[in-house]
Amino acid sequence: MICCKECLELLHDYLEGDLQPEVSTSLEEHFEDCPPCIAFVNTYKSTTHLCKTTLNSTEIPDIVKERLKEFVDKNKNA
Ligand SMILES: [Zn+2]
């Protein structure tokens, strides 16, 4: 099973379609049971879209790293 932290680490590749099919499936299964991750995916999508159009970079921007960290911390305590 994939944990939230792994989901977040895999998210970029998932959205780019770079993951193995079975990993994508595991992620999707996790999302089904994890509304906070779905919310995060939506945030991530809009954030990376903005960054891509301005920076044309595949690096995760600092703001997203911060959000990831906050998200994981919050989720750990839930
Ligand atoms: Zn999750």
PDB file of the backbone (N, CA, C, O) and the ligand in Angstrom, with CONECT records:
HET     ZN  A 101       1
ATOM      1  N   MET A   1       0.836  -1.208   0.000  1.00  0.00           N
ATOM      2  CA  MET A   1       0.000   0.000   0.000  1.00  0.00           C
ATOM      3  C   MET A   1       0.870   1.256   0.000  1.00  0.00           C
ATOM      4  O   MET A   1       1.953   1.286   0.585  1.00  0.00           O
ATOM      5  N   ILE A   2       0.376   2.263  -0.656  1.00  0.00           N
ATOM      6  CA  ILE A   2       1.084   3.538  -0.728  1.00  0.00           C
ATOM      7  C   ILE A   2       0.582   4.440   0.401  1.00  0.00           C
ATOM      8  O   ILE A   2      -0.621   4.534   0.648  1.00  0.00           O
ATOM      9  N   CYS A   3       1.518   5.098   1.079  1.00  0.00           N
ATOM     10  CA  CYS A   3       1.098   6.034   2.110  1.00  0.00           C
ATOM     11  C   CYS A   3       0.991   7.434   1.492  1.00  0.00           C
ATOM     12  O   CYS A   3       1.387   7.655   0.347  1.00  0.00           O
ATOM     13  N   CYS A   4       0.447   8.371   2.274  1.00  0.00           N
ATOM     14  CA  CYS A   4       0.236   9.720   1.758  1.00  0.00           C
ATOM     15  C   CYS A   4       1.555  10.331   1.293  1.00  0.00           C
ATOM     16  O   CYS A   4       1.605  10.986   0.252  1.00  0.00           O
ATOM     17  N   LYS A   5       2.604  10.120   2.051  1.00  0.00           N
ATOM     18  CA  LYS A   5       3.884  10.727   1.717  1.00  0.00           C
ATOM     19  C   LYS A   5       4.362  10.214   0.362  1.00  0.00           C
ATOM     20  O   LYS A   5       4.824  10.992  -0.473  1.00  0.00           O
ATOM     21  N   GLU A   6       4.252   8.916   0.148  1.00  0.00           N
ATOM     22  CA  GLU A   6       4.664   8.344  -1.143  1.00  0.00           C
ATOM     23  C   GLU A   6       3.802   8.890  -2.271  1.00  0.00           C
ATOM     24  O   GLU A   6       4.300   9.184  -3.358  1.00  0.00           O
ATOM     25  N   CYS A   7       2.522   9.023  -2.010  1.00  0.00           N
ATOM     26  CA  CYS A   7       1.618   9.591  -3.012  1.00  0.00           C
ATOM     27  C   CYS A   7       2.124  10.941  -3.463  1.00  0.00           C
ATOM     28  O   CYS A   7       2.183  11.233  -4.657  1.00  0.00           O
ATOM     29  N   LEU A   8       2.485  11.756  -2.501  1.00  0.00           N
ATOM     30  CA  LEU A   8       2.907  13.110  -2.827  1.00  0.00           C
ATOM     31  C   LEU A   8       4.211  13.096  -3.598  1.00  0.00           C
ATOM     32  O   LEU A   8       4.434  13.925  -4.480  1.00  0.00           O
ATOM     33  N   GLU A   9       5.067  12.150  -3.259  1.00  0.00           N
ATOM     34  CA  GLU A   9       6.339  12.058  -3.983  1.00  0.00           C
ATOM     35  C   GLU A   9       6.131  11.585  -5.419  1.00  0.00           C
ATOM     36  O   GLU A   9       6.872  11.964  -6.326  1.00  0.00           O
ATOM     37  N   LEU A  10       5.118  10.756  -5.607  1.00  0.00           N
ATOM     38  CA  LEU A  10       4.870  10.183  -6.934  1.00  0.00           C
ATOM     39  C   LEU A  10       3.972  11.059  -7.793  1.00  0.00           C
ATOM     40  O   LEU A  10       3.802  10.822  -8.989  1.00  0.00           O
ATOM     41  N   LEU A  11       3.404  12.074  -7.159  1.00  0.00           N
ATOM     42  CA  LEU A  11       2.356  12.832  -7.815  1.00  0.00           C
ATOM     43  C   LEU A  11       2.806  13.461  -9.127  1.00  0.00           C
ATOM     44  O   LEU A  11       2.081  13.438 -10.122  1.00  0.00           O
ATOM     45  N   HIS A  12       4.002  14.018  -9.115  1.00  0.00           N
ATOM     46  CA  HIS A  12       4.481  14.679 -10.329  1.00  0.00           C
ATOM     47  C   HIS A  12       4.544  13.682 -11.494  1.00  0.00           C
ATOM     48  O   HIS A  12       4.039  13.948 -12.584  1.00  0.00           O
ATOM     49  N   ASP A  13       5.173  12.537 -11.240  1.00  0.00           N
ATOM     50  CA  ASP A  13       5.288  11.530 -12.289  1.00  0.00           C
ATOM     51  C   ASP A  13       3.912  11.002 -12.704  1.00  0.00           C
ATOM     52  O   ASP A  13       3.661  10.708 -13.872  1.00  0.00           O
ATOM     53  N   TYR A  14       3.044  10.893 -11.717  1.00  0.00           N
ATOM     54  CA  TYR A  14       1.683  10.428 -12.008  1.00  0.00           C
ATOM     55  C   TYR A  14       0.989  11.375 -12.984  1.00  0.00           C
ATOM     56  O   TYR A  14       0.387  10.942 -13.967  1.00  0.00           O
ATOM     57  N   LEU A  15       1.080  12.646 -12.703  1.00  0.00           N
ATOM     58  CA  LEU A  15       0.411  13.626 -13.552  1.00  0.00           C
ATOM     59  C   LEU A  15       1.072  13.723 -14.925  1.00  0.00           C
ATOM     60  O   LEU A  15       0.427  14.080 -15.910  1.00  0.00           O
ATOM     61  N   GLU A  16       2.351  13.404 -14.979  1.00  0.00           N
ATOM     62  CA  GLU A  16       3.061  13.414 -16.261  1.00  0.00           C
ATOM     63  C   GLU A  16       2.851  12.111 -17.031  1.00  0.00           C
ATOM     64  O   GLU A  16       3.214  12.016 -18.203  1.00  0.00           O
ATOM     65  N   GLY A  17       2.265  11.111 -16.375  1.00  0.00           N
ATOM     66  CA  GLY A  17       2.055   9.822 -17.022  1.00  0.00           C
ATOM     67  C   GLY A  17       3.312   8.976 -17.075  1.00  0.00           C
ATOM     68  O   GLY A  17       3.433   8.088 -17.917  1.00  0.00           O
ATOM     69  N   ASP A  18       4.259   9.254 -16.164  1.00  0.00           N
ATOM     70  CA  ASP A  18       5.540   8.548 -16.179  1.00  0.00           C
ATOM     71  C   ASP A  18       5.583   7.313 -15.273  1.00  0.00           C
ATOM     72  O   ASP A  18       6.592   6.609 -15.229  1.00  0.00           O
ATOM     73  N   LEU A  19       4.499   7.055 -14.558  1.00  0.00           N
ATOM     74  CA  LEU A  19       4.542   5.935 -13.614  1.00  0.00           C
ATOM     75  C   LEU A  19       4.209   4.616 -14.288  1.00  0.00           C
ATOM     76  O   LEU A  19       3.537   4.570 -15.318  1.00  0.00           O
ATOM     77  N   GLN A  20       4.708   3.527 -13.666  1.00  0.00           N
ATOM     78  CA  GLN A  20       4.280   2.196 -14.084  1.00  0.00           C
ATOM     79  C   GLN A  20       2.776   2.100 -13.860  1.00  0.00           C
ATOM     80  O   GLN A  20       2.250   2.670 -12.905  1.00  0.00           O
ATOM     81  N   PRO A  21       2.081   1.377 -14.745  1.00  0.00           N
ATOM     82  CA  PRO A  21       0.621   1.281 -14.601  1.00  0.00           C
ATOM     83  C   PRO A  21       0.187   0.784 -13.228  1.00  0.00           C
ATOM     84  O   PRO A  21      -0.804   1.263 -12.678  1.00  0.00           O
ATOM     85  N   GLU A  22       0.922  -0.170 -12.676  1.00  0.00           N
ATOM     86  CA  GLU A  22       0.490  -0.692 -11.373  1.00  0.00           C
ATOM     87  C   GLU A  22       0.694   0.329 -10.255  1.00  0.00           C
ATOM     88  O   GLU A  22      -0.027   0.331  -9.257  1.00  0.00           O
ATOM     89  N   VAL A  23       1.682   1.188 -10.439  1.00  0.00           N
ATOM     90  CA  VAL A  23       1.900   2.235  -9.430  1.00  0.00           C
ATOM     91  C   VAL A  23       0.787   3.276  -9.535  1.00  0.00           C
ATOM     92  O   VAL A  23       0.267   3.743  -8.521  1.00  0.00           O
ATOM     93  N   SER A  24       0.428   3.633 -10.765  1.00  0.00           N
ATOM     94  CA  SER A  24      -0.679   4.562 -10.974  1.00  0.00           C
ATOM     95  C   SER A  24      -1.951   4.026 -10.342  1.00  0.00           C
ATOM     96  O   SER A  24      -2.704   4.763  -9.704  1.00  0.00           O
ATOM     97  N   THR A  25      -2.181   2.734 -10.527  1.00  0.00           N
ATOM     98  CA  THR A  25      -3.385   2.119  -9.968  1.00  0.00           C
ATOM     99  C   THR A  25      -3.367   2.196  -8.447  1.00  0.00           C
ATOM    100  O   THR A  25      -4.384   2.495  -7.821  1.00  0.00           O
ATOM    101  N   SER A  26      -2.205   1.924  -7.855  1.00  0.00           N
ATOM    102  CA  SER A  26      -2.092   2.001  -6.399  1.00  0.00           C
ATOM    103  C   SER A  26      -2.379   3.412  -5.905  1.00  0.00           C
ATOM    104  O   SER A  26      -3.044   3.613  -4.889  1.00  0.00           O
ATOM    105  N   LEU A  27      -1.862   4.379  -6.647  1.00  0.00           N
ATOM    106  CA  LEU A  27      -2.112   5.776  -6.287  1.00  0.00           C
ATOM    107  C   LEU A  27      -3.603   6.079  -6.339  1.00  0.00           C
ATOM    108  O   LEU A  27      -4.160   6.687  -5.425  1.00  0.00           O
ATOM    109  N   GLU A  28      -4.239   5.645  -7.422  1.00  0.00           N
ATOM    110  CA  GLU A  28      -5.665   5.929  -7.582  1.00  0.00           C
ATOM    111  C   GLU A  28      -6.482   5.257  -6.483  1.00  0.00           C
ATOM    112  O   GLU A  28      -7.470   5.809  -6.000  1.00  0.00           O
ATOM    113  N   GLU A  29      -6.054   4.063  -6.097  1.00  0.00           N
ATOM    114  CA  GLU A  29      -6.746   3.378  -5.004  1.00  0.00           C
ATOM    115  C   GLU A  29      -6.590   4.164  -3.704  1.00  0.00           C
ATOM    116  O   GLU A  29      -7.526   4.284  -2.913  1.00  0.00           O
ATOM    117  N   HIS A  30      -5.395   4.691  -3.506  1.00  0.00           N
ATOM    118  CA  HIS A  30      -5.170   5.507  -2.313  1.00  0.00           C
ATOM    119  C   HIS A  30      -6.064   6.744  -2.337  1.00  0.00           C
ATOM    120  O   HIS A  30      -6.672   7.102  -1.329  1.00  0.00           O
ATOM    121  N   PHE A  31      -6.137   7.394  -3.505  1.00  0.00           N
ATOM    122  CA  PHE A  31      -6.947   8.605  -3.606  1.00  0.00           C
ATOM    123  C   PHE A  31      -8.405   8.333  -3.268  1.00  0.00           C
ATOM    124  O   PHE A  31      -9.086   9.176  -2.685  1.00  0.00           O
ATOM    125  N   GLU A  32      -8.875   7.153  -3.640  1.00  0.00           N
ATOM    126  CA  GLU A  32     -10.278   6.828  -3.371  1.00  0.00           C
ATOM    127  C   GLU A  32     -10.582   6.852  -1.883  1.00  0.00           C
ATOM    128  O   GLU A  32     -11.692   7.185  -1.467  1.00  0.00           O
ATOM    129  N   ASP A  33      -9.593   6.497  -1.096  1.00  0.00           N
ATOM    130  CA  ASP A  33      -9.798   6.426   0.351  1.00  0.00           C
ATOM    131  C   ASP A  33      -9.246   7.632   1.086  1.00  0.00           C
ATOM    132  O   ASP A  33      -9.268   7.681   2.316  1.00  0.00           O
ATOM    133  N   CYS A  34      -8.752   8.600   0.338  1.00  0.00           N
ATOM    134  CA  CYS A  34      -8.027   9.674   0.998  1.00  0.00           C
ATOM    135  C   CYS A  34      -8.390  11.038   0.409  1.00  0.00           C
ATOM    136  O   CYS A  34      -7.647  11.582  -0.408  1.00  0.00           O
ATOM    137  N   PRO A  35      -9.535  11.589   0.824  1.00  0.00           N
ATOM    138  CA  PRO A  35      -9.957  12.899   0.297  1.00  0.00           C
ATOM    139  C   PRO A  35      -8.903  13.987   0.435  1.00  0.00           C
ATOM    140  O   PRO A  35      -8.798  14.819  -0.466  1.00  0.00           O
ATOM    141  N   PRO A  36      -8.112  14.034   1.511  1.00  0.00           N
ATOM    142  CA  PRO A  36      -7.082  15.082   1.582  1.00  0.00           C
ATOM    143  C   PRO A  36      -6.097  15.008   0.427  1.00  0.00           C
ATOM    144  O   PRO A  36      -5.653  16.040  -0.074  1.00  0.00           O
ATOM    145  N   CYS A  37      -5.749  13.790  -0.004  1.00  0.00           N
ATOM    146  CA  CYS A  37      -4.829  13.658  -1.132  1.00  0.00           C
ATOM    147  C   CYS A  37      -5.480  14.156  -2.426  1.00  0.00           C
ATOM    148  O   CYS A  37      -4.817  14.778  -3.256  1.00  0.00           O
ATOM    149  N   ILE A  38      -6.760  13.885  -2.595  1.00  0.00           N
ATOM    150  CA  ILE A  38      -7.450  14.378  -3.791  1.00  0.00           C
ATOM    151  C   ILE A  38      -7.418  15.896  -3.798  1.00  0.00           C
ATOM    152  O   ILE A  38      -7.141  16.519  -4.823  1.00  0.00           O
ATOM    153  N   ALA A  39      -7.701  16.477  -2.659  1.00  0.00           N
ATOM    154  CA  ALA A  39      -7.663  17.939  -2.573  1.00  0.00           C
ATOM    155  C   ALA A  39      -6.273  18.440  -2.911  1.00  0.00           C
ATOM    156  O   ALA A  39      -6.107  19.465  -3.573  1.00  0.00           O
ATOM    157  N   PHE A  40      -5.278  17.701  -2.447  1.00  0.00           N
ATOM    158  CA  PHE A  40      -3.917  18.131  -2.727  1.00  0.00           C
ATOM    159  C   PHE A  40      -3.587  18.011  -4.210  1.00  0.00           C
ATOM    160  O   PHE A  40      -2.920  18.880  -4.772  1.00  0.00           O
ATOM    161  N   VAL A  41      -4.049  16.944  -4.840  1.00  0.00           N
ATOM    162  CA  VAL A  41      -3.816  16.769  -6.278  1.00  0.00           C
ATOM    163  C   VAL A  41      -4.349  17.972  -7.038  1.00  0.00           C
ATOM    164  O   VAL A  41      -3.694  18.496  -7.939  1.00  0.00           O
ATOM    165  N   ASN A  42      -5.538  18.397  -6.666  1.00  0.00           N
ATOM    166  CA  ASN A  42      -6.135  19.536  -7.363  1.00  0.00           C
ATOM    167  C   ASN A  42      -5.304  20.795  -7.172  1.00  0.00           C
ATOM    168  O   ASN A  42      -5.102  21.566  -8.110  1.00  0.00           O
ATOM    169  N   THR A  43      -4.823  20.997  -5.951  1.00  0.00           N
ATOM    170  CA  THR A  43      -3.972  22.152  -5.684  1.00  0.00           C
ATOM    171  C   THR A  43      -2.674  22.056  -6.481  1.00  0.00           C
ATOM    172  O   THR A  43      -2.213  23.025  -7.083  1.00  0.00           O
ATOM    173  N   TYR A  44      -2.111  20.865  -6.464  1.00  0.00           N
ATOM    174  CA  TYR A  44      -0.845  20.635  -7.142  1.00  0.00           C
ATOM    175  C   TYR A  44      -0.972  20.880  -8.633  1.00  0.00           C
ATOM    176  O   TYR A  44      -0.117  21.524  -9.241  1.00  0.00           O
ATOM    177  N   LYS A  45      -2.046  20.363  -9.223  1.00  0.00           N
ATOM    178  CA  LYS A  45      -2.265  20.540 -10.651  1.00  0.00           C
ATOM    179  C   LYS A  45      -2.288  22.015 -11.011  1.00  0.00           C
ATOM    180  O   LYS A  45      -1.610  22.441 -11.946  1.00  0.00           O
ATOM    181  N   SER A  46      -3.061  22.787 -10.279  1.00  0.00           N
ATOM    182  CA  SER A  46      -3.165  24.197 -10.640  1.00  0.00           C
ATOM    183  C   SER A  46      -1.847  24.913 -10.379  1.00  0.00           C
ATOM    184  O   SER A  46      -1.481  25.827 -11.118  1.00  0.00           O
ATOM    185  N   THR A  47      -1.133  24.506  -9.332  1.00  0.00           N
ATOM    186  CA  THR A  47       0.142  25.154  -9.030  1.00  0.00           C
ATOM    187  C   THR A  47       1.188  24.834 -10.081  1.00  0.00           C
ATOM    188  O   THR A  47       1.881  25.732 -10.560  1.00  0.00           O
ATOM    189  N   THR A  48       1.311  23.557 -10.446  1.00  0.00           N
ATOM    190  CA  THR A  48       2.340  23.186 -11.421  1.00  0.00           C
ATOM    191  C   THR A  48       2.001  23.758 -12.788  1.00  0.00           C
ATOM    192  O   THR A  48       2.896  24.100 -13.561  1.00  0.00           O
ATOM    193  N   HIS A  49       0.729  23.860 -13.084  1.00  0.00           N
ATOM    194  CA  HIS A  49       0.355  24.446 -14.370  1.00  0.00           C
ATOM    195  C   HIS A  49       0.852  25.881 -14.453  1.00  0.00           C
ATOM    196  O   HIS A  49       1.432  26.297 -15.456  1.00  0.00           O
ATOM    197  N   LEU A  50       0.618  26.623 -13.393  1.00  0.00           N
ATOM    198  CA  LEU A  50       1.070  28.007 -13.346  1.00  0.00           C
ATOM    199  C   LEU A  50       2.583  28.080 -13.494  1.00  0.00           C
ATOM    200  O   LEU A  50       3.104  28.900 -14.250  1.00  0.00           O
ATOM    201  N   CYS A  51       3.279  27.220 -12.768  1.00  0.00           N
ATOM    202  CA  CYS A  51       4.740  27.270 -12.789  1.00  0.00           C
ATOM    203  C   CYS A  51       5.292  26.859 -14.138  1.00  0.00           C
ATOM    204  O   CYS A  51       6.265  27.436 -14.623  1.00  0.00           O
ATOM    205  N   LYS A  52       4.676  25.872 -14.736  1.00  0.00           N
ATOM    206  CA  LYS A  52       5.159  25.414 -16.031  1.00  0.00           C
ATOM    207  C   LYS A  52       5.052  26.511 -17.079  1.00  0.00           C
ATOM    208  O   LYS A  52       5.951  26.701 -17.899  1.00  0.00           O
ATOM    209  N   THR A  53       3.945  27.222 -17.036  1.00  0.00           N
ATOM    210  CA  THR A  53       3.764  28.234 -18.064  1.00  0.00           C
ATOM    211  C   THR A  53       4.711  29.403 -17.844  1.00  0.00           C
ATOM    212  O   THR A  53       5.094  30.076 -18.800  1.00  0.00           O
ATOM    213  N   THR A  54       5.092  29.650 -16.602  1.00  0.00           N
ATOM    214  CA  THR A  54       5.976  30.789 -16.352  1.00  0.00           C
ATOM    215  C   THR A  54       7.447  30.394 -16.371  1.00  0.00           C
ATOM    216  O   THR A  54       8.281  31.130 -16.899  1.00  0.00           O
ATOM    217  N   LEU A  55       7.771  29.238 -15.800  1.00  0.00           N
ATOM    218  CA  LEU A  55       9.178  28.860 -15.658  1.00  0.00           C
ATOM    219  C   LEU A  55       9.602  27.759 -16.615  1.00  0.00           C
ATOM    220  O   LEU A  55      10.792  27.563 -16.859  1.00  0.00           O
ATOM    221  N   ASN A  56       8.627  27.042 -17.154  1.00  0.00           N
ATOM    222  CA  ASN A  56       8.929  25.902 -18.007  1.00  0.00           C
ATOM    223  C   ASN A  56       9.883  24.929 -17.311  1.00  0.00           C
ATOM    224  O   ASN A  56      10.848  24.449 -17.905  1.00  0.00           O
ATOM    225  N   SER A  57       9.594  24.655 -16.056  1.00  0.00           N
ATOM    226  CA  SER A  57      10.480  23.823 -15.254  1.00  0.00           C
ATOM    227  C   SER A  57       9.737  22.610 -14.728  1.00  0.00           C
ATOM    228  O   SER A  57       8.555  22.685 -14.391  1.00  0.00           O
ATOM    229  N   THR A  58      10.446  21.488 -14.662  1.00  0.00           N
ATOM    230  CA  THR A  58       9.832  20.298 -14.077  1.00  0.00           C
ATOM    231  C   THR A  58      10.205  20.169 -12.601  1.00  0.00           C
ATOM    232  O   THR A  58       9.746  19.256 -11.915  1.00  0.00           O
ATOM    233  N   GLU A  59      11.041  21.091 -12.117  1.00  0.00           N
ATOM    234  CA  GLU A  59      11.359  21.094 -10.687  1.00  0.00           C
ATOM    235  C   GLU A  59      10.099  21.392  -9.887  1.00  0.00           C
ATOM    236  O   GLU A  59       9.241  22.153 -10.333  1.00  0.00           O
ATOM    237  N   ILE A  60       9.988  20.793  -8.711  1.00  0.00           N
ATOM    238  CA  ILE A  60       8.868  21.146  -7.849  1.00  0.00           C
ATOM    239  C   ILE A  60       9.176  22.500  -7.217  1.00  0.00           C
ATOM    240  O   ILE A  60      10.205  22.665  -6.563  1.00  0.00           O
ATOM    241  N   PRO A  61       8.297  23.451  -7.411  1.00  0.00           N
ATOM    242  CA  PRO A  61       8.570  24.774  -6.834  1.00  0.00           C
ATOM    243  C   PRO A  61       8.554  24.753  -5.300  1.00  0.00           C
ATOM    244  O   PRO A  61       7.914  23.905  -4.678  1.00  0.00           O
ATOM    245  N   ASP A  62       9.267  25.697  -4.721  1.00  0.00           N
ATOM    246  CA  ASP A  62       9.357  25.756  -3.262  1.00  0.00           C
ATOM    247  C   ASP A  62       7.989  25.834  -2.596  1.00  0.00           C
ATOM    248  O   ASP A  62       7.756  25.230  -1.549  1.00  0.00           O
ATOM    249  N   ILE A  63       7.096  26.586  -3.218  1.00  0.00           N
ATOM    250  CA  ILE A  63       5.775  26.736  -2.601  1.00  0.00           C
ATOM    251  C   ILE A  63       5.080  25.388  -2.499  1.00  0.00           C
ATOM    252  O   ILE A  63       4.375  25.116  -1.527  1.00  0.00           O
ATOM    253  N   VAL A  64       5.281  24.554  -3.498  1.00  0.00           N
ATOM    254  CA  VAL A  64       4.653  23.229  -3.472  1.00  0.00           C
ATOM    255  C   VAL A  64       5.337  22.348  -2.426  1.00  0.00           C
ATOM    256  O   VAL A  64       4.674  21.597  -1.710  1.00  0.00           O
ATOM    257  N   LYS A  65       6.666  22.442  -2.343  1.00  0.00           N
ATOM    258  CA  LYS A  65       7.376  21.677  -1.319  1.00  0.00           C
ATOM    259  C   LYS A  65       6.874  22.052   0.070  1.00  0.00           C
ATOM    260  O   LYS A  65       6.639  21.191   0.918  1.00  0.00           O
ATOM    261  N   GLU A  66       6.715  23.362   0.285  1.00  0.00           N
ATOM    262  CA  GLU A  66       6.194  23.830   1.567  1.00  0.00           C
ATOM    263  C   GLU A  66       4.821  23.234   1.832  1.00  0.00           C
ATOM    264  O   GLU A  66       4.540  22.730   2.919  1.00  0.00           O
ATOM    265  N   ARG A  67       3.968  23.305   0.805  1.00  0.00           N
ATOM    266  CA  ARG A  67       2.614  22.775   0.955  1.00  0.00           C
ATOM    267  C   ARG A  67       2.628  21.277   1.203  1.00  0.00           C
ATOM    268  O   ARG A  67       1.848  20.765   2.006  1.00  0.00           O
ATOM    269  N   LEU A  68       3.509  20.582   0.517  1.00  0.00           N
ATOM    270  CA  LEU A  68       3.638  19.144   0.722  1.00  0.00           C
ATOM    271  C   LEU A  68       3.976  18.852   2.169  1.00  0.00           C
ATOM    272  O   LEU A  68       3.374  17.995   2.816  1.00  0.00           O
ATOM    273  N   LYS A  69       4.958  19.589   2.655  1.00  0.00           N
ATOM    274  CA  LYS A  69       5.417  19.372   4.022  1.00  0.00           C
ATOM    275  C   LYS A  69       4.289  19.648   5.012  1.00  0.00           C
ATOM    276  O   LYS A  69       4.035  18.857   5.921  1.00  0.00           O
ATOM    277  N   GLU A  70       3.623  20.775   4.824  1.00  0.00           N
ATOM    278  CA  GLU A  70       2.491  21.108   5.690  1.00  0.00           C
ATOM    279  C   GLU A  70       1.428  20.033   5.618  1.00  0.00           C
ATOM    280  O   GLU A  70       0.869  19.609   6.630  1.00  0.00           O
ATOM    281  N   PHE A  71       1.166  19.608   4.408  1.00  0.00           N
ATOM    282  CA  PHE A  71       0.119  18.623   4.190  1.00  0.00           C
ATOM    283  C   PHE A  71       0.444  17.307   4.888  1.00  0.00           C
ATOM    284  O   PHE A  71      -0.404  16.723   5.562  1.00  0.00           O
ATOM    285  N   VAL A  72       1.679  16.850   4.718  1.00  0.00           N
ATOM    286  CA  VAL A  72       2.081  15.582   5.312  1.00  0.00           C
ATOM    287  C   VAL A  72       2.047  15.692   6.837  1.00  0.00           C
ATOM    288  O   VAL A  72       1.568  14.789   7.523  1.00  0.00           O
ATOM    289  N   ASP A  73       2.559  16.804   7.355  1.00  0.00           N
ATOM    290  CA  ASP A  73       2.554  17.005   8.809  1.00  0.00           C
ATOM    291  C   ASP A  73       1.141  16.964   9.354  1.00  0.00           C
ATOM    292  O   ASP A  73       0.866  16.314  10.363  1.00  0.00           O
ATOM    293  N   LYS A  74       0.250  17.666   8.674  1.00  0.00           N
ATOM    294  CA  LYS A  74      -1.134  17.751   9.138  1.00  0.00           C
ATOM    295  C   LYS A  74      -1.784  16.382   9.079  1.00  0.00           C
ATOM    296  O   LYS A  74      -2.511  15.979   9.987  1.00  0.00           O
ATOM    297  N   ASN A  75      -1.512  15.683   8.005  1.00  0.00           N
ATOM    298  CA  ASN A  75      -2.138  14.375   7.799  1.00  0.00           C
ATOM    299  C   ASN A  75      -1.652  13.351   8.817  1.00  0.00           C
ATOM    300  O   ASN A  75      -2.410  12.478   9.239  1.00  0.00           O
ATOM    301  N   LYS A  76      -0.380  13.461   9.210  1.00  0.00           N
ATOM    302  CA  LYS A  76       0.184  12.540  10.187  1.00  0.00           C
ATOM    303  C   LYS A  76      -0.569  12.597  11.500  1.00  0.00           C
ATOM    304  O   LYS A  76      -0.741  11.587  12.184  1.00  0.00           O
ATOM    305  N   ASN A  77      -1.025  13.825  11.847  1.00  0.00           N
ATOM    306  CA  ASN A  77      -1.682  14.011  13.133  1.00  0.00           C
ATOM    307  C   ASN A  77      -3.177  13.716  13.081  1.00  0.00           C
ATOM    308  O   ASN A  77      -3.840  13.664  14.117  1.00  0.00           O
ATOM    309  N   ALA A  78      -3.703  13.522  11.881  1.00  0.00           N
ATOM    310  CA  ALA A  78      -5.140  13.344  11.737  1.00  0.00           C
ATOM    311  C   ALA A  78      -5.577  11.967  12.240  1.00  0.00           C
ATOM    312  O   ALA A  78      -6.763  11.641  12.196  1.00  0.00           O
TER     313      ALA A  78
HETATM  314 ZN    ZN A 101      -3.425  10.140   1.280  1.00  0.00          ZN2+
END
